[in-house]
Amino acid sequence: MRHLPITLLVTSALALSACAFGDNSSADPLAAPTALTATAVDGAAHLQWADNATAETGYLVLRRLVDGEYAELATLPADATSYVDATVATGASYVYLVIVTGDGDETSSDEVAFTMP
């Protein structure tokens, strides 16, 4: 009778568990928001993004003029995927950024440029 080392049996059991239930160990709990867009609707900038985080506590929405510094516009709850900025000026150009926060850490989206028509 051939005996397998215990470590091989444990590895096989872990692999079976990952196959049966899905292995989420590589998921980033604070994955950055993606697909950030800004669209003009009814005189406001409508921002939308994909929520990729699994353990966030909230989101920060920041805005700056093209040559300016970022200022915080809003603090949103976990799982938020949109924000309406009704303070934009006609003809002005802005850059937006969304930051996911959680457990004392944060990760930001890519920037998106927007000009209010």
Secondary structure as the mmCIF struct_conf table of DSSP 4:
data_model
#
loop_
_struct_conf.conf_type_id
_struct_conf.id
_struct_conf.beg_label_comp_id
_struct_conf.beg_label_asym_id
_struct_conf.beg_label_seq_id
_struct_conf.end_label_comp_id
_struct_conf.end_label_asym_id
_struct_conf.end_label_seq_id
HELX_RH_AL_P HELX_RH_AL_P1 ILE A 6 PHE A 21
TURN_TY1_P TURN_TY1_P1 SER A 25 SER A 26
TURN_TY1_P TURN_TY1_P2 PRO A 29 LEU A 30
HELX_LH_PP_P HELX_LH_PP_P1 ALA A 31 PRO A 33
STRN STRN1 THR A 34 VAL A 41
TURN_TY1_P TURN_TY1_P3 ASP A 42 GLY A 43
STRN STRN2 ALA A 44 ALA A 50
BEND BEND1 THR A 54 ALA A 55
STRN STRN3 GLY A 58 LEU A 65
TURN_TY1_P TURN_TY1_P4 VAL A 66 ASP A 67
BEND BEND2 GLY A 68 GLY A 68
STRN STRN4 ALA A 71 PRO A 77
TURN_TY1_P TURN_TY1_P5 ALA A 78 ASP A 79
STRN STRN5 SER A 82 ASP A 85
TURN_TY1_P TURN_TY1_P6 ALA A 86 THR A 87
TURN_TY1_P TURN_TY1_P7 THR A 90 GLY A 91
STRN STRN6 SER A 93 GLY A 102
TURN_TY1_P TURN_TY1_P8 ASP A 103 GLY A 104
STRN STRN7 ASP A 105 SER A 108
STRN STRN8 VAL A 112 THR A 115
#
